[in-house]
Amino acid sequence: MGGLGPIVAEHFGRSAMRQIEEKMLHAIRTGADWRSANTSVTWSYNSATCGGSCAVVRLHGNRIGIYQLGTGALTIEDGGGWRTSTTMSRLNALLDLVPCRCAVYQHKGEWRFQRSDWTSEPWEGGRVVESDAFSGQWNV
């Protein structure tokens, strides 16, 4: 799972990353198109949609993430309302691409988005995580 041990990861609301998620992140980090079972990564170069090169991540054919190579910005979505444990797991794996220390989790049946300062808010179906060019801070 990388630098975090299972106890620390559990503390941050994440369990051990699945092998398919590790392969998904590897494809994004290496710029490779990839597909396995229900998850795919497709790279687009010189795309007008994302203003350059980006990786589009899909789960069961539904878009759940866009990673923009030039800016490092990440857009995560719940795939059109498919709020399953697999969707949540893939979204949290995608959040490992950016150093925001954020998470998507479920509390009392409600999906929530947790920021690095431990504040949370209801999940609205999507989120953009990007770096502020002036301060170097991550905006979520």
Buried (B, 14 or more C-beta within 10 A) or exposed (E): BEEBEEEEBEEBBBEEBBEBBBBBBEBBEEEEEBEEEEBBBBBBEEBEEBEBBBBBBBBBEBBBBBBBBEBBBBBBBBBEEEBEEBBBBBBBBBBBBBEBBBBBBEEEEEBBBBBBEEEBEEBEEBBEBBBEEEEEEBEB
